């Protein structure tokens, strides 16, 4: 199976100047109110932090939980960005090629167990972007991210198991991670899972499952990724040529009824 604007009227000027002065006075008052509100937010956040620390240490709460509570409260009053915002910024920086910024933002989040940040760190080591290429270090960060359901991490980890990079080669483990990412709608993972079923690598050979996953991948690869879309279509059609009409109908039914998880 081959798979692949100044007026001259003085009275008017005086009127305008009076209006400007009135506006400036109002603006100054607003600034004063803003400063008072800012001071209140700072005092409020510090007060919450002190109370949280006191309660936490009294009850034996872990430091991470206390820190997370403080960060969320600070974000709510506008003193800090929430973990989601920082992760968004880190991902955007990584995609734009600003790897130094991405890693600077992602590292503290990853240390706290943020899956998206862990995936960024893992991708950096796996691809050698902003960090030295190190497959073992990549796997160390990608695995916990994948276990939390991060599809990018799951797909990459699947590739690593399939190729024996940073982890022992294990086709069954590769297929397991492909499936975890594919079920969340990751097109590359769906494509690779289709290959696994078509070839019988790490899973029992199954033309119906292969056709379904190739079909889903072809639909989910973005239009800008014409190459991979074409490959998914070609492999789907190649598998279809060896299927019975009943098998083809079942594969198409499964693809229509499939819904992403998470």
Secondary structure as UniProt FT lines:
FT   HELIX           10..59
FT   HELIX           63..76
FT   TURN            77..78
FT   HELIX           83..96
FT   HELIX           99..111
FT   TURN            112..113
FT   HELIX           115..127
FT   HELIX           135..147
FT   TURN            148..149
FT   HELIX           151..163
FT   HELIX           171..182
FT   TURN            183..185
FT   HELIX           187..199
FT   HELIX           207..220
FT   TURN            223..224
FT   HELIX           226..240
FT   TURN            241..242
FT   HELIX           245..257
//
